[in-house]
Each structure stands twice: as C-alpha cells, then as structure tokens.
Amino acid sequence: MSDDVLTVTPRPGIAERLSRMIQLETVSAELDQRGPDSFEAFVSLLAELYPLVHERLSLERITDFGLLYHWRGLRNAQHPVVLMAHYDVVPVDLTDAWTFPPFAGRIADGWVHGRGSLDDKGPLLVTLEAVENLLAAGFTPVRDVYLSLGGNEETFGDAARTIADTLRDRGIVPWLVIDEGGAVVDAPLPFVAGTAAMVGVGEKGVLTLRLSARGDGGHASAPPTLTAVGRVSRAVDRLGPRTFPARTPRAIARMLGLFADGTPQPARTLLRFLAGVRPLTAQVFAALGGEPAALVRTTVAATMQDGGTAANVLPSQASATLNLRIALGQTVVSTVRRVRRRIGDPAVAIDVVEGSEPSPESPTDNAQFALITASVAVSHPTARTVPYVMMAATDSRHFHRFSPAVYRFAPLAMSSAQRASIHGVDERVEVAELERGELFHRTLLQRLQ
Ligand SMILES: [Zn+2]
C-alpha cells in the first residue's frame, strides 16, 4: 500500500493517554517496596488505550516485565523492524521541589508533566500511537514489526536481553532496531547552530575494576617506602587521561561533515577539515577534555578508595575502585591489559568487578539510516539527521550483538533544560512533540522497504 492512498487521522487525546501512563508509578528500583501491581496495571492500560494493537497484534510476555508485540507484515518475517522502549521509570527524590506532583500526569499549557514523560513513556507512547493509527487506516507493513517493551531497563534487568535472545533463537535478525538515546536538539555543539536529530549509532562499554594491594602492617613510626595505601594511590595516579589512545569513531567524523554543511564560514572549513582527518580530530577532541574527549577515547575515573584501620597503624590492605567507559573498537580484555601495563606494578592486583563490551557501530550509509533521515524530514523538517556515539547504556545493546542496524533515537525535540529533567526534576514533554513523534514512526512504518 502506498502512502498517497492512505488517509490517516491521528486520534485525539494523545496527551491524556500519556497522562494515564505517568499516573501508574512503575518505579523499577522500588519494586521490592511497592510490589508489581503498577506494572500489571500498565499492561492492562495498554490494552485499554490501544484496542486495535491489542486485537490485531500478538502479545508475548517474556520474563515478568518484558512485552513483545508482533505485527505480521507482508514479507521478510526473518528481518523485521523492532521498535523498543521501556515503561519503568527512575524514582523521585522526595526532597526535590516539582512544579506539579511527579506522578499526577498534569496537562498544562500544551505540556504533559511527570516522571517518565521523556524517559521513556513518551517515546513508548508515540510508537503505539503510530501503530494504532495505521491499523485504523487498514495499513499492513511491508515487513514484520515487533514492539519490544521492557519494564526494568533502569535497574539493568533482563527483560530486553531475554527478548533479544528469544528472537535470535528463532533465527530472526532484525533489519532495523530503534530504541531510546538521542533526540531532536538545538545547537548540538558549541560552534554549531540549528536543529539536529541526534541518532546514536553505538554505545560505550562500562567496566568497573578494583585495584588492591597488601602490606605487612605494623606501627606507623617506622614505615616502609611504600605502604599499601601509597601503592594503590600511585597506581591510580599512573592512570591519567593519556592512558588510552584517542581514536575518532566513523560516526563522529560523519557528524562533523554533516554539521559543516549548514554552518557559516569560517567554522565550516574547520569542521570539514576535522571530518576529513580523523587522527587530528581525535587529538583536538582529546585536548578539549570533558565530553569531547569522552567521544574519542576510553575514560577512567577513580570513584572509591579504601584502606587502613587507624591513623597510626600501617595498612595491611588498601583498594581503589575505577569506573571506565570503553571506547568503541576496544574490549574489556584489551582495556584491562592496558591498565595493567600502565600501572606496571605486579604487587597491585586488578579484579574485574563488572564489565560490558562496547557495542559495534551501526552504519550511516545504508537504507536504514536513510529511512530514519527521511522520516525526520517529515516529522521535524528543520532538523538535520546526524549520527553520534552514546556514553550511556541502553537496552538496545542486547540486539546490537547480532543485529547490525541499531539506532538510538527518540523522535521528540528536547531543550537542554528538558534533557536535564530526565532522571531529575520537572520532567515534561510538549504535546506538539508527541504528535510529531507519532508522525515520525508512522512515516517510517509506511516507507519501509
Ligand atoms: Zn530510559
């Protein structure tokens, strides 16, 4: 079915439906205290709010908190589209002063307020709205479509991973996966003006290491040259920002090239130059420090330190905890090896507390990225669609292990104040953006090939 013969009329009441979702307090981190009732109520609410989705799509419950809706398409059942979102939210700090109560779902002046409005119930809602509206218009997608909804993303639960494993075990390799991550933002970089749809094409790995050393103990009045505390401190000190080499991911070079196109001189020439010479970009970004540096290399932060028992007693042991974010293209093993070499002290033990590999990098020169770009051009006509690399982990990493085209993007414009409200205070979304988000997904599903 071609889109010019299909008339779709979005249903009224989109803000009210999001408000209903926000009012169910699906706080996964407080599951033990609150119990699972709000999560069950959320599943029932979806059936009530989206009657055609409920009737025409099959729903599988995978683990206690995973929902997998399946919409059969005309062909390509083994290579479907997977639209992901999560319906759990992070807790609210009761000492924070919200303008409206965080779980009231207040609608005021064209905005919907409340915890989860951006992360991630708003993005979840716009996918369901698009599917419901297309079903009402009698549309069938060219490919199979799955909606993969998790209820424990914020607590690193297993719903999304088990859904991904289930599909893989059935021989299904998604043609395209879209999950939360980037958004439509203004002035995406300090020297770049305009609006950009930032699409995450990869995410860094996370690694927690524990360094430890032992000492002989004894009275502190006749100390050795290096106590256990001194040894661990020296090891931490050796892990400066230059521990890891800087390397520009393909996506970052592409991002700079795309930004160059709408940027006036002389910044345009600079951006073009940086886009073309990746080793130089890596050096420039590394020298800038902070976020630019984190885009091009593995970062390391010492987060906890411990050792000794008394002010005048030599410590018999000391330890430090390091949090590392592994750059794309590196691994947990190569990172640990480099840390060990850099410390250069066999008396310091290095243990992996927890590690997850960085994701692969999704291409930007394929039909999938072109489809996202074309859909953004309809929903957000002034935005340039640009790839980037995410620092935070999303549920989509479980699909990225076996599915090459995974993109992290919520089709909603968010100001920097709104982005700061995610996991913070006064989280809110503009109703007009919910309508644009629905249009993005509807366009994408209609233009599938
Ligand atoms: Zn989220």
Boltz pocket constraint, residues with backbone or C-beta under 6 A from the ligand:
constraints:
  - pocket:
      binder: B
      contacts: [[A, 86], [A, 119], [A, 120], [A, 153], [A, 180]]
      max_distance: 6.0
